[in-house]
Amino acid sequence: MTQTSKTTGLALIVLLGALAGMTPLAIDMYLPAIPAIADELNATVSLTQMSVSFFLVGFAVGQLFYGPVTDALGRIPVLIGGLGVFALASVLATFVSSVEGLIAARVLQALGGAGGSVVVMAILRDLFQREQFARAMSFVMLVMNLAPLAAPIVGGYLLTHSGWRAIFYLLALLALLLVVLIATRIGETLPASKRHNLNLRSALGLYRRILSTRQTMMYLGIGALVSGSLFVFVTGSSYVYIRYFEVAPEHFGYLFGINIILMMLLTSFNARYVARFGTLKMLATGLSISGAGAVLALLAASLSTPPLWLVVLPVMLMVGPLGMVSANATSLSLDSFDGAAGSVAALGGAIRFISGALAGVLLSLTQPQSPMPMLIGMAVCSLAALGYYWYTLNVVPKAVKDKK
């Protein structure tokens, strides 16, 4: 661990976990409000759902910008600037009178929030290596998972008692609080001697090198596919649970939260045993669990009117291993680029969020009238991640060996 970090151990994990949690807070807290926002802004639920996808696009683009910047200027300036933009955009969202205005505010919010996501992984990579990184990342994700666990519940009650704009006021307040805490408690973790020159040509050249590294792209691709499954659920869950199954908005968070509880359990399992079994084996375990959930989801989708429990259960199995998969896939993707962790994290995040946005847009365009499109979309992404992992570890090396 470097000497530049002022905060170590539990305090560091909690602060970075809270920072990482701002993204799921921004996405998940307003999910119960989507039908109500659509009604107030005279828009369809499908069009209002697109604000989730545009948020993901903004987040992806923002990460591509912040990656080279944080590798050149350091972690803390980028983090503080990004959270400031996030807070401003959250306040602007409360003044919108159309769904187009909401989408614009959400894109700006995402552009600011992207800085925090890049910096979290970059700081961890500054301080830890491979298995230690995966273990620390797992602990950070345990803290982060409190955000999506609480966010839909808090959002549902804020919607019921104070209206949907209160959700954005709370997001702005939390962002400003994190700015103060991080500015005073976390020091710079990237020494000046390890920083890269900031120019467009070198940034594009670094991204080109990352994109041409097969091992790195393999793990970034796996992360993108499992994220696609998650964002299909995020985009479609409010319709499926609130409109189709008629779950009360203030109770939506409980159905959402059980996925996070399983995610926390599996992430904790990963943190405890990754040093013993290794990142590859733990990654395979997480992908196998989500694959089993995908098979069950396809079974549920084949029924004309599946019961609620047969939708909730496969969703749990597909969403639950996300933290376990992400921690190990991210650790493995960084192996070849120790000095450019910010850029790798940025590119990986951009790929994940663009994939998630595309999956969400495709789901919204189907004008879903049942749980079937959401279940099929999640299952396809989960099975593709498992298949890609198996193919690249077994078929590709054999093909290369045979060719030689």
TORZA-629286 format. One line per field, with one value per residue (C-alpha): residue number from 1; x, z, y; residue in three letters; chain. Coordinates in Angstrom, 2 decimals. Layout:
BEGIN
k	(NUM  ...)
east	(X  ...)
up	(Z  ...)
north	(Y  ...)
r	(ALA  ...)
c	(A  ...)
% end
This chain:
BEGIN
k	(1  2  3  4  5  6  7  8  9  10  11  12  13  14  15  16  17  18  19  20  21  22  23  24  25  26  27  28  29  30  31  32  33  34  35  36  37  38  39  40  41  42  43  44  45  46  47  48  49  50  51  52  53  54  55  56  57  58  59  60  61  62  63  64  65  66  67  68  69  70  71  72  73  74  75  76  77  78  79  80  81  82  83  84  85  86  87  88  89  90  91  92  93  94  95  96  97  98  99  100  101  102  103  104  105  106  107  108  109  110  111  112  113  114  115  116  117  118  119  120  121  122  123  124  125  126  127  128  129  130  131  132  133  134  135  136  137  138  139  140  141  142  143  144  145  146  147  148  149  150  151  152  153  154  155  156  157  158  159  160  161  162  163  164  165  166  167  168  169  170  171  172  173  174  175  176  177  178  179  180  181  182  183  184  185  186  187  188  189  190  191  192  193  194  195  196  197  198  199  200  201  202  203  204  205  206  207  208  209  210  211  212  213  214  215  216  217  218  219  220  221  222  223  224  225  226  227  228  229  230  231  232  233  234  235  236  237  238  239  240  241  242  243  244  245  246  247  248  249  250  251  252  253  254  255  256  257  258  259  260  261  262  263  264  265  266  267  268  269  270  271  272  273  274  275  276  277  278  279  280  281  282  283  284  285  286  287  288  289  290  291  292  293  294  295  296  297  298  299  300  301  302  303  304  305  306  307  308  309  310  311  312  313  314  315  316  317  318  319  320  321  322  323  324  325  326  327  328  329  330  331  332  333  334  335  336  337  338  339  340  341  342  343  344  345  346  347  348  349  350  351  352  353  354  355  356  357  358  359  360  361  362  363  364  365  366  367  368  369  370  371  372  373  374  375  376  377  378  379  380  381  382  383  384  385  386  387  388  389  390  391  392  393  394  395  396  397  398  399  400  401  402  403  404)
east	(0.00  1.38  2.31  0.18  -3.06  -4.22  -7.06  -6.44  -8.26  -11.96  -12.29  -10.83  -13.17  -16.21  -15.41  -14.67  -17.74  -19.89  -18.37  -18.99  -22.54  -23.41  -23.97  -26.51  -28.12  -28.56  -29.98  -32.00  -33.46  -35.73  -36.83  -40.03  -40.86  -40.66  -44.41  -45.28  -42.77  -44.22  -47.72  -46.65  -44.58  -47.27  -44.96  -45.14  -43.43  -41.27  -40.04  -39.36  -37.45  -35.12  -33.77  -32.06  -30.40  -29.29  -27.84  -25.78  -24.54  -23.50  -21.76  -19.88  -18.71  -17.69  -15.51  -13.59  -12.79  -11.89  -9.61  -6.68  -7.33  -7.04  -3.90  -2.38  -3.63  -4.22  -7.29  -8.60  -9.05  -11.05  -13.17  -14.09  -14.85  -17.03  -19.09  -19.62  -21.12  -23.24  -24.69  -25.47  -27.22  -29.27  -30.65  -31.34  -33.40  -35.92  -36.81  -37.66  -41.13  -40.67  -39.16  -36.60  -35.45  -35.20  -33.07  -30.73  -30.29  -29.67  -26.97  -25.18  -25.56  -24.00  -21.10  -20.24  -20.78  -18.52  -15.46  -16.13  -16.52  -13.17  -11.35  -12.58  -10.97  -7.89  -7.27  -7.67  -5.23  -2.76  -2.84  -3.32  -2.28  -4.30  -5.81  -5.42  -7.15  -9.99  -10.35  -10.35  -12.73  -15.07  -15.13  -15.75  -18.62  -20.07  -20.31  -21.48  -24.24  -25.93  -26.83  -28.94  -30.33  -31.66  -32.13  -35.44  -36.94  -35.91  -37.00  -40.39  -41.11  -39.80  -42.08  -45.08  -44.54  -42.58  -42.79  -40.17  -38.15  -37.13  -35.13  -32.87  -32.46  -31.23  -28.77  -27.32  -26.93  -25.16  -22.76  -21.77  -21.27  -18.94  -16.96  -16.25  -15.36  -13.10  -11.34  -10.48  -9.91  -8.35  -4.97  -3.62  -2.64  -0.98  2.57  3.67  6.38  3.75  1.50  1.08  1.22  -2.24  -2.77  -5.28  -2.78  -1.31  -4.78  -6.03  -2.82  -3.28  -6.90  -5.74  -3.20  -5.84  -8.30  -5.64  -4.74  -6.77  -6.64  -7.72  -10.57  -11.76  -12.42  -13.82  -16.18  -17.39  -18.02  -20.00  -22.24  -23.12  -23.74  -26.10  -28.13  -28.23  -29.33  -32.06  -33.43  -32.92  -34.76  -37.64  -38.17  -40.39  -42.86  -42.75  -43.18  -45.25  -47.46  -47.65  -47.67  -49.22  -46.65  -46.97  -44.14  -43.03  -42.73  -40.83  -37.56  -38.00  -38.20  -35.26  -33.32  -33.36  -31.12  -28.67  -28.70  -27.63  -25.06  -23.62  -23.44  -21.63  -19.33  -18.46  -17.77  -15.49  -13.60  -13.02  -11.91  -10.41  -6.91  -7.27  -8.91  -7.76  -9.58  -10.19  -11.98  -14.11  -15.00  -16.12  -18.23  -20.06  -20.72  -22.07  -24.58  -25.84  -26.03  -28.27  -30.51  -30.66  -31.96  -34.66  -35.53  -36.10  -38.42  -40.40  -40.52  -42.05  -45.14  -47.96  -48.56  -45.61  -46.14  -44.24  -41.88  -40.80  -39.69  -38.03  -35.98  -34.12  -33.54  -31.86  -29.57  -28.58  -28.09  -26.66  -23.25  -22.60  -20.27  -18.38  -17.94  -17.07  -14.42  -12.52  -12.98  -11.81  -8.76  -7.76  -8.31  -5.81  -2.93  -1.26  -1.70  -0.57  0.49  -2.76  -5.40  -7.57  -7.68  -8.43  -11.14  -12.56  -12.64  -14.11  -16.76  -17.59  -18.01  -20.19  -22.44  -22.79  -23.75  -26.22  -27.67  -28.10  -29.77  -32.09  -33.00  -33.80  -36.02  -37.85  -38.42  -40.24  -43.02  -43.14  -46.54  -45.27  -42.12  -41.02  -38.82  -36.97  -36.38  -35.20  -32.89  -31.28  -30.91  -29.25  -26.67  -25.91  -25.51  -23.40  -21.02  -20.64  -20.20  -17.63  -15.61  -15.62  -14.80  -11.84  -10.30  -10.78  -11.36  -9.13  -5.93  -6.40  -6.91  -3.75  -1.78  -3.06  -2.21  1.35)
up	(0.00  -0.92  1.62  -0.14  1.18  4.31  4.98  5.13  6.08  6.91  6.45  2.94  1.99  3.35  1.54  -1.77  -1.37  -0.79  -3.84  -5.99  -4.60  -6.14  -9.54  -8.38  -6.21  -9.25  -11.31  -8.79  -6.50  -9.17  -10.71  -8.60  -9.81  -13.55  -14.02  -11.94  -13.81  -17.12  -16.00  -14.77  -17.87  -20.24  -21.65  -22.08  -19.62  -22.48  -23.38  -19.73  -19.38  -22.09  -19.52  -17.93  -21.22  -21.91  -18.40  -19.20  -22.47  -20.67  -18.04  -20.70  -22.57  -19.32  -18.30  -21.60  -20.88  -17.21  -17.74  -19.38  -17.29  -13.97  -15.16  -16.01  -13.27  -10.39  -8.77  -6.39  -8.71  -11.17  -8.39  -6.84  -10.19  -11.28  -8.11  -8.39  -11.87  -10.59  -7.78  -10.13  -12.65  -9.86  -8.91  -12.56  -12.91  -10.40  -12.72  -15.86  -17.39  -20.14  -20.49  -22.93  -20.21  -17.76  -20.20  -20.72  -16.95  -16.53  -19.20  -17.45  -14.14  -15.65  -17.16  -13.68  -11.87  -14.30  -12.68  -9.38  -10.96  -12.78  -9.73  -7.39  -9.41  -10.17  -6.48  -5.60  -8.34  -7.07  -3.69  -4.41  -6.90  -8.50  -5.74  -3.21  -5.64  -6.19  -2.43  -1.77  -4.69  -3.20  0.11  -1.68  -3.59  -0.33  0.90  -2.51  -2.56  0.35  -2.18  -4.60  -1.59  -0.01  -3.09  -4.49  -0.99  -0.19  -3.64  -3.27  0.05  -1.12  -4.16  -1.97  0.63  -1.08  -4.83  -7.32  -7.26  -3.66  -5.00  -6.99  -4.10  -1.95  -4.65  -4.83  -1.05  -0.90  -3.69  -1.90  1.35  -0.41  -1.90  1.61  3.04  0.16  0.00  3.69  4.22  1.07  -0.23  -3.75  -4.55  -7.94  -7.54  -10.09  -11.33  -12.53  -14.35  -18.13  -20.32  -21.16  -24.90  -27.33  -29.37  -26.38  -24.92  -28.19  -28.53  -25.04  -25.75  -29.00  -27.09  -24.58  -27.34  -29.06  -25.91  -26.11  -22.45  -21.31  -23.82  -22.91  -19.32  -20.29  -22.67  -19.90  -17.71  -20.52  -20.99  -17.32  -17.10  -20.05  -18.04  -15.05  -17.08  -18.86  -15.37  -14.26  -17.34  -17.23  -13.54  -12.71  -15.44  -14.64  -10.89  -10.55  -13.64  -14.57  -11.10  -9.46  -6.67  -4.72  -5.56  -1.93  -1.92  -5.21  -3.34  -1.35  -4.49  -5.92  -2.67  -2.42  -5.50  -3.71  -0.58  -2.65  -4.40  -1.02  0.16  -2.99  -2.96  0.67  -0.28  -3.05  -0.71  1.73  -0.67  -3.76  -2.31  -1.78  -5.05  -7.40  -9.57  -12.53  -10.50  -8.65  -11.93  -13.37  -10.27  -10.57  -14.27  -13.64  -11.09  -13.49  -16.25  -14.07  -13.47  -17.23  -17.88  -15.24  -16.75  -20.17  -18.53  -16.90  -20.20  -21.93  -19.69  -20.76  -17.22  -14.95  -11.20  -9.49  -7.67  -10.96  -12.19  -8.93  -8.49  -11.85  -11.65  -8.26  -9.71  -12.65  -10.74  -7.53  -8.93  -10.60  -7.86  -7.79  -11.58  -11.81  -9.09  -10.63  -14.27  -13.48  -11.60  -14.47  -17.07  -15.31  -15.28  -18.43  -17.71  -14.17  -14.98  -16.76  -14.41  -14.92  -18.70  -18.48  -15.89  -18.08  -21.24  -19.36  -17.80  -21.14  -22.78  -19.89  -19.85  -23.63  -23.66  -20.86  -22.66  -25.88  -24.00  -22.27  -25.52  -27.20  -24.29  -24.35  -28.11  -27.65  -25.77  -23.23  -22.12  -19.97  -18.11  -21.12  -22.91  -19.69  -18.81  -22.31  -22.52  -19.17  -20.03  -23.39  -21.78  -18.93  -21.18  -23.63  -20.79  -19.70  -23.28  -24.06  -20.98  -21.87  -25.54  -24.90  -22.24  -24.03  -27.78  -28.59  -26.88  -28.55  -31.96  -31.55  -30.47  -33.41  -35.83  -34.55)
north	(0.00  3.40  6.01  8.63  7.19  9.03  6.61  2.87  -0.31  -0.15  3.62  3.43  0.56  2.39  5.64  3.93  1.72  4.80  6.46  3.37  3.31  6.67  5.04  2.42  5.10  7.34  4.49  2.48  5.14  6.52  3.20  3.03  6.55  5.84  5.17  8.28  10.45  9.24  10.21  13.70  14.48  13.12  10.47  6.71  4.38  3.04  6.54  7.37  4.11  5.44  7.90  4.89  3.97  7.56  7.71  4.62  6.16  9.33  7.26  5.29  8.40  10.07  7.14  7.25  10.90  10.43  7.41  9.24  12.37  10.56  8.71  12.12  14.47  12.07  10.55  13.20  16.24  14.12  12.68  16.03  17.65  14.74  14.70  18.46  18.04  15.13  17.27  20.17  17.90  16.28  19.71  20.58  17.39  18.76  21.68  19.68  19.79  17.20  13.77  15.21  17.62  14.76  12.76  15.75  16.20  12.49  12.51  15.40  13.60  10.49  12.46  13.70  10.42  8.55  10.13  8.41  4.99  5.24  6.58  3.83  1.04  3.12  3.87  0.20  -0.82  1.81  0.12  -3.61  -6.32  -9.19  -11.44  -8.63  -6.27  -8.77  -9.19  -5.43  -4.88  -7.46  -5.60  -2.30  -3.92  -5.24  -1.67  -0.46  -3.08  -1.34  1.38  -0.72  -2.60  0.59  2.80  1.42  1.26  4.84  5.98  4.32  6.00  9.38  9.09  8.25  10.96  13.78  13.25  12.12  15.35  14.66  11.70  14.03  16.47  13.59  12.48  16.01  16.17  12.79  13.79  17.00  15.09  12.66  15.56  16.85  13.43  12.40  15.76  15.54  11.81  10.30  11.40  11.06  7.46  7.99  9.39  11.98  9.59  7.10  9.57  9.66  12.74  14.01  14.34  12.94  10.94  9.10  8.47  6.98  4.97  3.52  2.62  0.97  -1.13  -2.19  -3.12  -5.24  -7.21  -10.43  -11.36  -7.91  -7.72  -11.20  -10.18  -6.78  -8.61  -10.92  -7.87  -6.24  -9.27  -9.72  -5.96  -6.28  -8.77  -6.42  -3.40  -5.33  -6.01  -2.40  -1.11  -3.56  -4.30  -1.31  -2.28  -6.01  -5.67  -2.47  -2.55  -6.25  -7.84  -4.72  -4.48  -1.20  1.27  1.43  -2.38  -2.60  -2.09  -5.28  -7.43  -5.51  -5.83  -9.61  -9.69  -7.44  -9.59  -12.60  -10.41  -9.39  -13.01  -14.16  -11.14  -11.88  -15.49  -14.26  -11.92  -14.76  -17.49  -15.79  -15.89  -19.66  -20.69  -17.92  -15.41  -17.73  -20.39  -17.84  -16.16  -19.51  -20.18  -16.86  -17.35  -20.87  -19.58  -16.92  -19.55  -21.73  -18.72  -18.10  -21.62  -21.12  -17.72  -19.30  -21.82  -19.01  -17.08  -20.08  -19.83  -17.53  -16.24  -17.14  -16.66  -13.87  -16.25  -17.86  -14.44  -13.37  -16.58  -16.67  -12.92  -13.47  -16.15  -13.95  -10.68  -12.19  -13.27  -9.89  -8.61  -11.88  -11.89  -8.20  -8.23  -11.15  -10.13  -6.59  -7.86  -10.14  -7.40  -5.12  -7.62  -6.31  -2.58  -1.83  1.73  2.59  1.24  4.32  3.88  0.14  0.79  3.56  1.45  -1.50  0.72  2.29  -1.11  -2.32  0.72  0.97  -2.71  -2.06  0.95  -1.04  -3.88  -1.40  0.34  -2.97  -3.93  -0.58  -0.85  -4.16  -2.31  -5.17  -6.41  -9.29  -10.42  -12.48  -9.85  -9.02  -12.68  -13.61  -10.58  -11.37  -15.05  -14.36  -12.05  -14.48  -17.51  -15.51  -14.52  -18.13  -19.33  -16.64  -17.55  -21.25  -20.56  -18.24  -20.47  -23.79  -23.43  -20.43  -21.72  -25.12  -23.50  -21.42  -24.49  -26.56  -23.76  -23.67)
r	(MET  THR  GLN  THR  SER  LYS  THR  THR  GLY  LEU  ALA  LEU  ILE  VAL  LEU  LEU  GLY  ALA  LEU  ALA  GLY  MET  THR  PRO  LEU  ALA  ILE  ASP  MET  TYR  LEU  PRO  ALA  ILE  PRO  ALA  ILE  ALA  ASP  GLU  LEU  ASN  ALA  THR  VAL  SER  LEU  THR  GLN  MET  SER  VAL  SER  PHE  PHE  LEU  VAL  GLY  PHE  ALA  VAL  GLY  GLN  LEU  PHE  TYR  GLY  PRO  VAL  THR  ASP  ALA  LEU  GLY  ARG  ILE  PRO  VAL  LEU  ILE  GLY  GLY  LEU  GLY  VAL  PHE  ALA  LEU  ALA  SER  VAL  LEU  ALA  THR  PHE  VAL  SER  SER  VAL  GLU  GLY  LEU  ILE  ALA  ALA  ARG  VAL  LEU  GLN  ALA  LEU  GLY  GLY  ALA  GLY  GLY  SER  VAL  VAL  VAL  MET  ALA  ILE  LEU  ARG  ASP  LEU  PHE  GLN  ARG  GLU  GLN  PHE  ALA  ARG  ALA  MET  SER  PHE  VAL  MET  LEU  VAL  MET  ASN  LEU  ALA  PRO  LEU  ALA  ALA  PRO  ILE  VAL  GLY  GLY  TYR  LEU  LEU  THR  HIS  SER  GLY  TRP  ARG  ALA  ILE  PHE  TYR  LEU  LEU  ALA  LEU  LEU  ALA  LEU  LEU  LEU  VAL  VAL  LEU  ILE  ALA  THR  ARG  ILE  GLY  GLU  THR  LEU  PRO  ALA  SER  LYS  ARG  HIS  ASN  LEU  ASN  LEU  ARG  SER  ALA  LEU  GLY  LEU  TYR  ARG  ARG  ILE  LEU  SER  THR  ARG  GLN  THR  MET  MET  TYR  LEU  GLY  ILE  GLY  ALA  LEU  VAL  SER  GLY  SER  LEU  PHE  VAL  PHE  VAL  THR  GLY  SER  SER  TYR  VAL  TYR  ILE  ARG  TYR  PHE  GLU  VAL  ALA  PRO  GLU  HIS  PHE  GLY  TYR  LEU  PHE  GLY  ILE  ASN  ILE  ILE  LEU  MET  MET  LEU  LEU  THR  SER  PHE  ASN  ALA  ARG  TYR  VAL  ALA  ARG  PHE  GLY  THR  LEU  LYS  MET  LEU  ALA  THR  GLY  LEU  SER  ILE  SER  GLY  ALA  GLY  ALA  VAL  LEU  ALA  LEU  LEU  ALA  ALA  SER  LEU  SER  THR  PRO  PRO  LEU  TRP  LEU  VAL  VAL  LEU  PRO  VAL  MET  LEU  MET  VAL  GLY  PRO  LEU  GLY  MET  VAL  SER  ALA  ASN  ALA  THR  SER  LEU  SER  LEU  ASP  SER  PHE  ASP  GLY  ALA  ALA  GLY  SER  VAL  ALA  ALA  LEU  GLY  GLY  ALA  ILE  ARG  PHE  ILE  SER  GLY  ALA  LEU  ALA  GLY  VAL  LEU  LEU  SER  LEU  THR  GLN  PRO  GLN  SER  PRO  MET  PRO  MET  LEU  ILE  GLY  MET  ALA  VAL  CYS  SER  LEU  ALA  ALA  LEU  GLY  TYR  TYR  TRP  TYR  THR  LEU  ASN  VAL  VAL  PRO  LYS  ALA  VAL  LYS  ASP  LYS  LYS)
c	(A  A  A  A  A  A  A  A  A  A  A  A  A  A  A  A  A  A  A  A  A  A  A  A  A  A  A  A  A  A  A  A  A  A  A  A  A  A  A  A  A  A  A  A  A  A  A  A  A  A  A  A  A  A  A  A  A  A  A  A  A  A  A  A  A  A  A  A  A  A  A  A  A  A  A  A  A  A  A  A  A  A  A  A  A  A  A  A  A  A  A  A  A  A  A  A  A  A  A  A  A  A  A  A  A  A  A  A  A  A  A  A  A  A  A  A  A  A  A  A  A  A  A  A  A  A  A  A  A  A  A  A  A  A  A  A  A  A  A  A  A  A  A  A  A  A  A  A  A  A  A  A  A  A  A  A  A  A  A  A  A  A  A  A  A  A  A  A  A  A  A  A  A  A  A  A  A  A  A  A  A  A  A  A  A  A  A  A  A  A  A  A  A  A  A  A  A  A  A  A  A  A  A  A  A  A  A  A  A  A  A  A  A  A  A  A  A  A  A  A  A  A  A  A  A  A  A  A  A  A  A  A  A  A  A  A  A  A  A  A  A  A  A  A  A  A  A  A  A  A  A  A  A  A  A  A  A  A  A  A  A  A  A  A  A  A  A  A  A  A  A  A  A  A  A  A  A  A  A  A  A  A  A  A  A  A  A  A  A  A  A  A  A  A  A  A  A  A  A  A  A  A  A  A  A  A  A  A  A  A  A  A  A  A  A  A  A  A  A  A  A  A  A  A  A  A  A  A  A  A  A  A  A  A  A  A  A  A  A  A  A  A  A  A  A  A  A  A  A  A  A  A  A  A  A  A  A  A  A  A  A  A  A  A  A  A  A  A  A  A  A  A  A  A  A  A  A  A  A  A  A  A  A  A  A  A  A  A  A  A  A  A  A  A  A  A  A  A  A  A  A  A  A  A)
% end
